[in-house]
Amino acid sequence: MTNSHDTTHETPLAERVLARIHEGEVTPRPRWAFLFENYFFWGSGVLAVVLGAVACSALIFEIANVDWRFADVTHTNLISFFLDAAPFLWIGVVVLFLFL
């Protein structure tokens, strides 16, 4: 079984890459730029996890410590009480950091 493409006359990969570099005028990036990008990515990830954990714990604390006994007295239904008591700032922060 013969191959329909004759690979012996093709330009080697290294030469094609070098030709493309010279045609596109590609310049190398310094090592510190790659390291900065890597550290920034992982640092942002760690910061998002930490702030998300703080926001989630504040959300749980706020919901657990709302005085649910007074919901019937102060509001007409449970949904309106929850909307008044819910910490929307923390919910927004959790959603934001989950998105990030």
C-alpha positions in Angstrom: 0.0 0.0 0.0 1.5 3.3 -1.1 0.9 6.7 0.3 -0.6 9.1 -2.1 1.5 11.9 -0.6 5.2 11.8 -1.1 6.6 13.2 2.1 10.3 13.1 1.0 10.0 16.3 -1.0 8.2 18.3 1.7 10.0 21.0 3.6 11.0 19.9 7.1 9.0 21.2 10.0 11.8 23.3 11.4 12.4 25.1 8.1 8.7 25.8 7.7 8.5 27.2 11.3 11.6 29.4 10.7 10.2 30.7 7.4 6.9 31.6 9.1 8.8 33.4 11.9 10.7 35.5 9.3 7.7 36.2 7.2 5.5 37.3 10.1 8.3 39.2 11.8 7.6 37.4 15.1 9.6 38.6 18.1 10.3 36.5 21.2 8.7 37.4 24.5 10.9 37.5 27.6 10.7 34.8 30.2 9.5 37.2 32.9 6.4 38.0 30.7 5.4 34.3 30.8 6.1 34.0 34.5 4.1 37.2 35.2 1.1 35.9 33.2 1.3 32.5 35.0 1.6 34.0 38.4 -1.2 36.5 37.7 -3.5 33.7 36.5 -2.9 31.5 39.6 -3.0 34.5 42.0 -6.3 35.6 40.5 -7.6 32.1 40.9 -6.5 31.8 44.6 -7.9 35.3 45.3 -11.3 34.3 43.7 -11.5 31.2 45.8 -10.6 33.0 49.0 -13.0 35.9 48.4 -15.7 33.5 47.3 -15.3 31.5 50.5 -15.5 34.6 52.6 -18.6 35.8 50.7 -20.2 32.4 50.9 -19.5 32.2 54.7 -21.0 35.7 55.2 -24.0 34.6 53.2 -24.6 31.5 55.3 -24.0 33.5 58.5 -26.5 36.1 57.5 -29.2 33.6 56.5 -28.6 31.5 59.6 -28.8 34.5 62.0 -31.9 36.2 60.5 -34.6 36.0 63.1 -37.1 33.8 61.2 -39.6 33.9 64.1 -40.6 37.5 63.2 -41.2 36.7 59.5 -45.0 36.3 60.0 -45.2 39.5 62.0 -43.2 41.8 59.9 -44.0 40.6 56.4 -47.0 39.2 54.5 -45.2 36.2 53.1 -41.9 34.3 53.4 -40.6 35.5 50.0 -40.9 39.2 50.9 -39.1 38.5 54.2 -36.3 36.7 52.5 -35.9 39.4 49.9 -35.6 42.0 52.7 -33.2 39.8 54.7 -31.1 38.4 51.9 -27.6 39.9 51.7 -27.7 40.8 48.0 -24.2 42.2 48.1 -22.7 38.9 49.2 -24.8 36.9 46.7 -23.5 39.2 44.0 -20.0 38.8 45.1 -20.3 35.0 45.2 -21.8 35.0 41.7 -19.1 37.3 40.5 -16.3 35.2 41.8 -17.9 32.0 40.6 -18.0 33.6 37.1 -14.3 34.6 37.4 
